[in-house]
Amino acid sequence: MKVSIIIPVLDSPKDLSFLIKAILEQSYQNFEIIIVDTSENNSNKQILSNYNSKIPINYIHAPGYYPGKARNTGFLHSAGELIAFLDVRTIPKNTQRRKCWNLFSAT
């Protein structure tokens, strides 16, 4: 089952880099990342070029979107059967997605 990870971000390239590294270290690897960048500039997009060769990242530039609208926009672009919303300063432990998957597959 594919998980769509939707991350709204506003001018936080350093935090975004830490978050993407943590996502790559997850034990569950069937996922896509959708970044909804609400900043006026593209400072976050530069960080993504370091990771695009490792995983596909869907980048959406939506300046001025508030967090709820950014999450909804990411959802509209998602292809996963499960949706995970992460804030840019929320760093998951490396087994977090596996534990969530186990909960869903048990039902």
Secondary structure as UniProt FT lines:
FT   STRAND          3..9
FT   HELIX           13..24
FT   STRAND          31..37
FT   HELIX           43..48
FT   TURN            49..54
FT   STRAND          57..61
FT   TURN            63..64
FT   HELIX           67..76
FT   STRAND          82..85
FT   TURN            88..89
FT   TURN            94..95
FT   HELIX           96..106
//
